[in-house]
Amino acid sequence: MDFSSTVASQLHAGAILPEGLVLITLMVVLVGDLILGRNASRWLPYAAIAGLLAAIVSLVFLWDSATPFAFLDSFNGDNLSIVFRGIIALSALVTISMSISYVEQSGTSLAEFMAILLTATLGGMFLSGANELAMIFISLEMLSISSYLMTGYTKQDPRSNEAALKYLLIGAASSAIFLYGISLLYGLSGGENHLDAIAAALATSSEGSLALAIALVFAIAGIAFKISAVPFHQWTPDVYEGSPTPVVAFLSVGSKAAGFALALRLLVTVFDSVSSEWHFIFAALAILSMILGNVVALAQTSMKRMLAYSSIAQAGFVIIGAIAGTDAGYSSMIFYLFVYLFMNLGAFACVILFTLRTGSDQISDYAGLYQKDPLITLVLSICLLSLGGIPPLVGFFGKIYLFWAGWQAGLYGLVLLGLVTSVVSIYYYIRVVKMMVVKEPHEMSEVVKNYPAIRWNVSGMRPLQVGIVFSLIATCLGGILSNPLFNLANEAILTTPMLQASMLPVVEEVTELPVEDTVFLN
């Protein structure tokens, strides 16, 4: 009896209750599809949405848990992981709502697609709290392999097959590099697996500085691949263009959030002794990502490729918060990822709906769209302008919070570059808005001239419509009513011992400023 109670206390499976709910939802989708077949497609998406909603609600009850560690300390369910797990689960929920019609029209199984998506969600959620090397790698591969499968899900489409092959080859190389980096950590620490034990062993070791530098570079290479940072971005444009659009929507938010969660947990804990080195490397990644992402996006003719390079540039902006190394910096990352979820998924929902009705994703084919579909025109315009940082939309408040944290931390050059590249990004976002709104009737594209009648009573269209309207409301009002999100992000950082122990000395002077200054933002 004592043995079983000891094992139960060490496992503490309650810390992974949200993941358990996602796993139960996954089993319901698989068994329901197996028993009922195609007839299950009417209710399975709503069962999956309900399961993800339950997982998000359960995260609320785990906030400030007295026993956050689970499975022999290999999983850390602290407040930082709760926030990132919530972002990933919410992105999966919105992705499912916008994928029902798209997957059904492609002629493939909706249940199988949702099962793979839920598996990727599980991997991302476990990765957000992974506290041990084996857990980190297994979670990363669960997320990656599921992403490869979703990328090539429309097997009849040659572009999808090509995108999946490129993603697989580059991703496998990235995983191998990352695995070699963490294996060096295992050796340098004398066979330790847990991140805090590795950090303690490295702190007392006076040897292996070269090996530690190699481990740092290889670990950052694996992380940079996951967050689409230059120069590890080569897969992003091709995969975004060739993949089913709902998959791209999830990769742009859920996968990126998991990558940043891994970056914070691994770099802040294990590589705290070489923080200046990884800050320097991340600064280079941010500079390259902001410049290349925004400049190359100017020349794109495909909407999905433009959003791919936009995603690369957005990663550069978020990295500024990590380099700041302060409470404000880390909380600005979380806040921006929250608001990025709404505006980016809203943009992709509009692209999905336009593709369903026209079969095109070329920017030139959006010409004159406001005359045929005002809803898509309005939502896509709002989301793109928010991505560009136009006030008073939520993207403006996300960027100003990031830049404010960077400025207070002394990152003047990065902040000024971020401001300049944000101005550049406004051009290619407004170009799409102008294409949809400003064109005269005689300049309307052939695709829009043949635009089908708008029908919302088709199967799967209602959830997509709800997702679009929800994204519109969140993008418009999220900035004005941003205090709860600001407070949530700050509380997650202030109650995470791992981050507090690694704060830079300047934090004592500036930590509280952004929290107080949120008054003028609202």
Secondary structure, 3 states (H helix, E strand, C coil): CHHHHHHHHHHCHHHHHHHHHHHHHHHHHHHHHHHHHHHHHHCHHHHHHHHHHHHHHHHHHCCCCCCCEECCCCEECCHHHHHHHHHHHHHHHHHHHHHHHHHHHCCCCHHHHHHHHHHHHHHHHHHHHECEHHHHHHHHHHHHHHHHHHHCCCCCCHHHHHHHHHHHHHHHHHHHHHHHHHHHHHHHCCCCCEHHHHHHHHHHCCCCHHHHHHHHHHHHHHHHHHHCCCCCCCHHHHHHHHCCHHHHHHHHHHHHHHHHHHHHHHHHHHCHHHHHHHHHHHHHHHHHHHHHHHHHHCCCCEHHHHHHHHHHHHHHHHHHHHHHCCHHHHHHHHHHHHHHHHHHHHHHHHHHHHHHHHCCCEHHHHCCHHHCCHHHHHHHHHHHHHHHCCCCCHHHHHHHHHHHHHHHCCCHHHHHHHHHHHHHHHHHHHHHHHHHHCCCHHHCCHHHHCCCCCCCCCCCHHHHHHHHHHHHHHHHHCCCCCHHHHHHHHHHHHCCHHHHCCCCCCHHHHCCHHHHHHHHHC
